[in-house]
Amino acid sequence: LRPIPGIEMLARMTDETSASFQAYLVERHDGEVYGESIFATMAERAEDTALRYKIRVLEALERETKQVIARALDAKGVRVEESAERWKQGDALGRTLARVPWELFMKGFRPELARFVGEFEQAEATAPQADRALARHITDHERALLEFVDRELAGRASDSADPVLAFLVNPPQRS
């Protein structure tokens, strides 16, 4: 039998795409560890109960997304561990951000989130077909976070957490 022209190249491209997406997932997992640490530290330092709850909601979003990614990687035979160094870095940034006035933090955070949403949309568009739902989930979690920030900046503090709460499987309890 003769090989069908292009089939071998297509198989290599598919393998490269899968490997590239796996690397993306490992990177995203690491980013979620970092984000969870930042929000955990900020929440610990928040004096206002309502603000502390909102930050705990954001922490839960990062934690749940990290867990979804870890399960997906595990199903692919890739075990990921939380980086203690990344957690420490997030903790350090969280300590700094906890001292920044909330509105200023929201204003500074928004451009970064918008950039992440764009990057995640690109990754979603190029994800292997079997991983598109996972890629969409990762993008949607960042969109929920961006919507939270937009609502905060628009003076909608009373319902700013709603997009994130709607996304969570296990939202934190109010204290």
Secondary structure, DSSP 8 states (H G I E B T S, - for coil): ----TTHHHHHHHHHHHHHHHHHHHHHHHHHHHHHHHHHHHHHHH--SHHHHHHHHHHHHHHHHHHHHHHHHHHHTT------HHHHHHHHHHHHHHTTS-HHHHHHHHHHHHHHHHHHHHHHHHHS-GGGHHHHHHHHHHHHHHHHHHHHHHTT-TTTTTHHHHHH-SS-----
